[in-house]
Amino acid sequence: MKPSRRWMAALVVLTALTAVVATAALVLAAPALAAEGAAASVDPGVLRWGFASAAVSAGLAALGAGYAVAQVGTAALGALAEKPELFGRVLVMVGLAEGIAIYGLIVSILILNRLG
């Protein structure tokens, strides 16, 4: 395997591992958070599904952002090697790819706010 492919694979694996750990932490914390919110008039089953959906949205968004950054970053480094004056444009493209994770986090926060 070429070194560039090895780094890209390592980045994708690390991002996937981070997404899985974050999702597992939120899913495992769901019963404790549901017990904390038991004073509210929301059904505990609904709370569990809400916490799980918030965890899945954050985890999948992080996974997608990691894949996007890996693909865009690889292409960006190739473009910068040929034309260094493209740095500003490349930085914007990588930033847009990273924004996917922020959108997932916002969706998770909106789901948790809706639960009460």
N, C-alpha and C positions, 0 to 999 in steps of 0.2 A: 504494500500500500504506500502511495506517495505521501511525503510529509504533510503536504497541504490537505490531503484527504483525511489524514490521521487527526490533524487539529480540528477540522470541521466535524468529524465524527465524535471527537472528545467534547466539543462544544455542545453538540446536539444531545449527547448522553448526559452531560452535566445539567443541561437545561431540563431534560426530561426527568432526571432524578430530583431536581428542585421542585418541579411541578408536582411530582408524585408525593414528595414529602409534605409539601404545603397542603395538598388535597387531603392526604391522610390525617394531618394534624387537625384540619378543620372538621373532618368527618368524625374523628375521635373526640373532639371537643364538643360536638353537637349535643350529646346527652347532658353534659354539664351545663351548657348554655341553655338548653331547653328547660332544665330544672330551675335555673336561675330566672327564666322568663315564665315560670309556671304561674306566677301571680296574675299574669295577663289572661285574658279570656280566649286565647288562641289554643286550639287543639294541639297536644304534643306531637301527634303524627304530622300535622302541617308544619310545625316548627322543625322537625327532623328533616322533612323534605326540603324545606327552605334553606336550612343550613347546608344540606348536601348539594343543593343546586348552586348556592353561593360558592362552595368549595370547588365544584366542578367548573364553574365559569372562570374562576381565578386560575385554576390549574391548567385548563385547556388553553386559556389565553396566554399563559406563560409559556406553554409548550409551543404554541403557534408563533409567538414572538421570538422564541429561541431559534426555531427553524428559519423564520424570515431573516433574522439578523445573520444567521450562518450563511444563507444564500446571498443576501445583499452584501454582506461584509466581504465574502470571497470575491464577488464581482467588483466591489469597490476597490479592493487592494489591487486587483488586476488593472483596473482603469487608472489608479493613481501611479502605478509603476510606469505606465506609458505616458500619462499626462498629469504631472503634479498640480497643475493649475485647476484641476477639477475638485480640489479638496472640499470647498464649500458645498458644492452640489452633492457630493458623495456623503458628506456629513448629514445633510438634510434627508437623504434617502435612508440612511441607517437609523436616523432619529424617527422617521415615519414607521419603520419596521418595529422599533422598540415601543412605539405608541400603542401597539396592539395589546401589550400586557397592561398598560394603564387603562385601556377601555375595559378589559376584563375585570380589573380591580374596581372600577366605577360601577359596573353591572353588579358585582358582588355586594358592594356597599348599598346600592339601591335595593337589592333583594333583602338584605338584612334590615334596612330601614323600614321596609314594607311589613316585615314580621312584627315590628313593634318593639 
